[in-house]
């Protein structure tokens, strides 16, 4: 069963609605004591990465999250929390991935935030993207991106520059897009995560 880590950062209704549609069982993680009930975890998040990290620190769950050995998926700001540092709030993050979250440069051609559907290209073979064709579209809404690094990038997207749409290290996975808002292939990805 999936434990959704609740630390006060954002609305999770669309995520729980998608899991309900797929028949994937889940519960809520509010404290360290709740972790043992679950065999995998999702770290959701919307909004400001620096503020989200502050809330996560206040929750008292930082060290527990860093020590997780089970499959864990960060979504959107939940992905940015897994990096070393974010330019949003000039904040240190969990440092599970030694890469940085940076701000897009606004331009006439590329407006910030990056909002809407964009193509995602797998960079490595991985069961998270099983049965998802290369170049499938997913839904994004973000002003900050995770730098492309071939060691950790699982899938990439282009929006003014090439950036990490998904990263992977050991049991930690993350996606910048919102699978719960990405139609068929977003549901495939959530199902794949539930089966890892």
C-alpha positions as CSV (number, residue, x, y, z in Angstrom):
1,X,0.0,0.0,0.0
2,X,1.2,3.5,-0.8
3,X,1.8,6.1,2.0
4,X,1.2,9.6,0.9
5,X,3.6,11.8,2.9
6,X,1.5,14.7,4.3
7,X,3.6,17.7,5.4
8,X,1.2,20.6,4.6
9,X,2.3,21.4,1.0
10,X,-0.6,21.5,-1.3
11,X,-3.8,19.9,-2.3
12,X,-3.6,16.2,-3.0
13,X,-7.2,15.6,-4.2
14,X,-6.3,15.0,-7.8
15,X,-3.7,12.5,-6.8
16,X,-6.0,10.5,-4.4
17,X,-8.8,10.7,-7.1
18,X,-6.4,9.1,-9.6
19,X,-5.4,6.4,-7.2
20,X,-9.1,5.7,-6.4
21,X,-9.9,5.4,-10.2
22,X,-7.0,2.9,-10.6
23,X,-8.0,0.9,-7.5
24,X,-4.6,1.5,-5.9
25,X,-4.8,1.4,-2.1
26,X,-3.2,4.3,-0.1
27,X,-3.1,5.9,3.3
28,X,-1.6,9.0,4.8
29,X,1.8,9.5,6.5
30,X,1.6,12.3,9.1
31,X,4.5,11.4,11.3
32,X,7.5,9.0,11.6
33,X,5.3,6.4,13.3
34,X,3.1,6.1,10.2
35,X,5.9,4.9,7.9
36,X,5.8,1.3,8.9
37,X,2.3,0.7,7.6
38,X,3.3,1.1,4.0
39,X,5.5,-0.6,1.4
40,X,6.0,2.4,-0.8
41,X,5.6,6.2,-0.6
42,X,4.6,9.3,-2.6
43,X,5.9,12.7,-1.8
44,X,3.5,15.2,-3.4
45,X,3.8,19.0,-3.5
46,X,2.7,22.1,-5.3
47,X,3.8,25.7,-4.9
48,X,7.1,27.1,-3.5
49,X,9.9,24.6,-3.0
50,X,11.6,26.6,-0.2
51,X,8.4,26.9,1.8
52,X,7.6,23.2,1.2
53,X,11.1,22.2,2.6
54,X,10.5,24.4,5.6
55,X,7.1,22.6,6.2
56,X,8.8,19.3,5.8
57,X,11.5,20.2,8.4
58,X,8.7,21.3,10.8
59,X,7.0,17.9,10.3
60,X,10.0,16.1,11.8
61,X,10.0,13.6,9.0
62,X,13.2,14.6,7.1
63,X,15.6,12.0,8.5
64,X,13.0,9.3,8.1
65,X,12.5,10.2,4.5
66,X,16.3,10.2,3.8
67,X,16.5,6.7,5.4
68,X,13.7,5.1,3.3
69,X,14.7,1.9,1.6
70,X,11.3,1.2,-0.1
71,X,10.2,2.6,-3.5
72,X,9.4,6.4,-3.2
73,X,8.0,8.7,-5.8
74,X,8.3,12.5,-5.7
75,X,5.8,14.5,-7.8
76,X,6.4,18.1,-8.9
77,X,7.6,20.0,-5.8
78,X,8.0,16.6,-4.3
79,X,10.6,15.9,-6.9
80,X,12.4,19.3,-6.3
81,X,12.6,18.4,-2.5
82,X,14.8,15.4,-3.4
83,X,17.5,17.6,-5.0
84,X,20.4,19.3,-3.2
85,X,19.3,22.9,-3.6
86,X,16.6,25.0,-5.1
87,X,16.9,28.5,-6.4
88,X,13.3,29.0,-5.3
89,X,13.9,30.5,-1.9
90,X,17.6,29.8,-2.2
91,X,17.0,26.7,0.0
92,X,18.8,23.5,0.7
93,X,16.7,20.5,0.0
94,X,16.9,16.8,1.1
95,X,20.0,16.2,-1.0
96,X,19.1,12.6,-2.0
97,X,20.1,13.6,-5.6
98,X,23.2,15.8,-5.8
99,X,21.7,18.0,-8.5
100,X,20.0,21.4,-8.4
101,X,16.6,22.9,-9.0
102,X,16.9,26.1,-11.2
103,X,14.5,28.7,-12.5
104,X,13.5,28.9,-16.1
105,X,14.5,32.1,-18.0
106,X,11.4,33.9,-19.2
107,X,11.4,34.9,-22.8
108,X,9.0,35.9,-25.6
109,X,9.0,32.3,-26.9
110,X,9.2,30.5,-23.6
111,X,6.8,31.9,-21.0
112,X,7.3,31.0,-17.3
113,X,5.7,29.0,-15.8
114,X,6.0,26.1,-18.2
115,X,2.3,25.1,-18.3
116,X,0.6,22.4,-20.3
117,X,1.3,19.2,-22.2
118,X,4.8,18.4,-23.3
119,X,6.6,15.3,-24.6
120,X,8.7,13.2,-22.3
121,X,11.6,11.1,-23.6
122,X,13.0,8.1,-21.7
123,X,16.8,8.2,-21.2
124,X,17.1,4.8,-19.5
125,X,15.2,1.5,-19.4
126,X,13.2,1.5,-16.2
127,X,10.0,-0.2,-15.0
128,X,8.5,3.1,-14.0
129,X,8.0,3.9,-17.7
130,X,7.0,0.4,-18.8
131,X,4.4,0.5,-21.6
132,X,4.8,4.2,-22.0
133,X,6.0,5.1,-25.6
134,X,9.0,7.5,-25.9
135,X,7.7,10.9,-26.6
136,X,4.4,10.5,-24.8
137,X,2.8,13.7,-23.5
138,X,2.4,14.6,-19.8
139,X,1.0,17.6,-18.0
140,X,3.4,20.2,-16.5
141,X,3.0,23.3,-14.5
142,X,6.3,24.7,-13.0
143,X,8.6,27.7,-13.0
144,X,11.7,25.7,-11.7
145,X,13.3,22.7,-13.3
146,X,15.8,20.0,-12.3
147,X,19.0,20.2,-14.2
148,X,19.7,17.5,-16.7
149,X,22.3,15.0,-15.4
150,X,22.8,11.7,-17.3
151,X,23.6,9.9,-14.1
152,X,20.2,10.5,-12.6
153,X,17.9,11.6,-15.4
154,X,15.4,8.9,-16.2
155,X,13.4,10.9,-18.7
156,X,13.9,14.4,-20.2
157,X,11.8,17.2,-21.7
158,X,12.7,20.3,-23.6
159,X,11.4,23.8,-22.8
160,X,13.9,26.4,-23.8
161,X,16.5,23.9,-22.5
162,X,16.7,20.1,-21.9
163,X,15.8,19.3,-18.3
164,X,15.0,16.3,-16.2
165,X,11.3,15.3,-16.4
166,X,12.1,12.3,-14.2
167,X,15.0,11.2,-12.1
168,X,16.0,7.9,-10.4
169,X,18.5,6.9,-7.8
170,X,18.2,3.5,-6.1
171,X,14.7,3.3,-4.6
172,X,13.9,7.0,-5.2
173,X,12.0,8.0,-8.3
174,X,10.6,11.4,-9.1
175,X,8.6,13.2,-11.9
176,X,8.3,16.9,-12.6
177,X,5.0,16.5,-14.4
178,X,1.7,15.6,-12.8
179,X,0.9,11.9,-13.6
180,X,-2.5,12.3,-11.9
181,X,-3.4,15.0,-14.5
182,X,-1.8,13.3,-17.5
183,X,-4.5,11.0,-18.7
184,X,-3.8,7.4,-19.9
185,X,0.0,7.4,-19.6
186,X,0.0,9.2,-16.3
187,X,-2.2,6.4,-15.0
188,X,0.1,3.8,-16.5
189,X,3.0,5.4,-14.6
190,X,1.1,5.4,-11.3
191,X,0.2,1.8,-11.9
192,X,3.8,0.9,-12.7
193,X,5.0,2.6,-9.5
194,X,2.4,0.6,-7.5
195,X,3.9,-2.6,-8.9
196,X,7.6,-1.8,-8.5
